[in-house]
Amino acid sequence: MSNYCELTGKKPLSGNNVSHSNNKTKRKFYPNLKLVSLKSEILKKNIKLKLSTRALKAVDFKGGLDEYLLKAKNKRLSSKIKKLRKIIISKNKLIEKV
């Protein structure tokens, strides 16, 4: 799915255009997606993601991509992000032990 936020799971919604004469035609409401590159401090590399602007704000609020993924639940994450989350969690445990 191309119009899909990889972190929040937002996808297009369907609805109607309603004219002045109350005629209804189908339409889609697309999420505001941006292709962004976020830095992972734990992995020490940049990761390209397709995110909604709302997800970008949430990542910024949590303190970065690593902190967001450590606290996120797997339910809405894409498969690519689920794999990335596992790697980050395992490396984070190694860092905490030292």
C-alpha positions in Angstrom: 0.0 0.0 0.0 1.7 3.2 -1.1 -0.5 5.7 0.8 0.2 4.2 4.3 2.0 5.7 7.3 4.6 3.2 8.4 4.5 4.2 12.1 0.8 5.1 12.8 -0.9 2.9 10.2 -2.9 5.8 8.8 -4.3 5.0 5.4 -6.8 6.6 2.9 -10.4 6.9 4.1 -13.4 7.0 1.7 -16.3 9.4 1.8 -18.4 11.6 -0.4 -18.2 15.0 -2.1 -21.5 16.7 -1.4 -22.5 19.4 -3.9 -24.7 22.4 -3.2 -27.6 20.5 -4.7 -26.8 17.6 -2.3 -25.5 15.3 -5.1 -23.0 12.8 -3.7 -19.9 11.4 -5.5 -17.3 9.1 -4.0 -13.9 10.5 -3.0 -10.8 9.5 -1.0 -9.3 11.3 1.9 -5.5 10.7 1.8 -3.2 11.1 4.8 -0.6 13.9 4.6 2.5 11.7 4.0 6.1 12.8 3.7 9.2 10.8 2.8 11.6 11.6 5.6 15.0 10.3 6.7 15.3 9.9 10.5 18.5 9.3 12.4 18.7 6.2 14.7 21.2 6.9 17.6 21.3 3.2 18.6 21.9 1.9 15.1 24.0 4.9 14.1 22.4 5.3 10.6 19.7 7.1 8.8 16.4 5.4 8.0 14.1 6.5 5.2 10.4 6.3 6.1 7.1 7.3 4.7 5.4 9.1 7.6 2.3 11.2 8.2 3.0 14.7 9.5 1.2 13.6 12.7 3.6 10.7 13.2 6.5 13.1 12.6 5.2 15.3 15.4 4.8 12.2 17.7 8.4 11.1 17.0 9.7 14.6 17.8 7.7 14.7 21.0 9.0 11.3 22.2 12.6 12.4 21.6 13.6 10.6 18.4 12.9 7.5 16.4 14.6 5.1 18.9 12.6 6.3 21.9 9.4 6.2 19.8 10.0 2.6 18.7 10.9 1.5 22.2 7.6 2.6 23.5 5.5 1.8 20.5 3.2 -1.3 20.2 3.5 -3.6 17.2 -0.1 -3.5 16.2 0.0 -0.6 13.7 3.7 -0.8 12.7 4.6 -1.9 9.2 6.6 -5.1 8.8 9.8 -3.1 7.9 9.4 -1.1 11.1 8.7 -4.2 13.3 12.0 -5.7 12.2 13.8 -2.4 12.9 12.1 -2.3 16.3 13.4 -5.7 17.3 16.9 -4.8 16.4 16.7 -1.5 18.3 15.3 -3.3 21.4 18.1 -5.9 21.4 20.9 -3.4 20.9 19.3 -1.2 23.6 19.4 -4.1 26.1 23.1 -4.6 25.3 23.8 -0.9 25.9 21.9 -0.9 29.2 23.9 -3.9 30.5 27.2 -2.1 30.0 
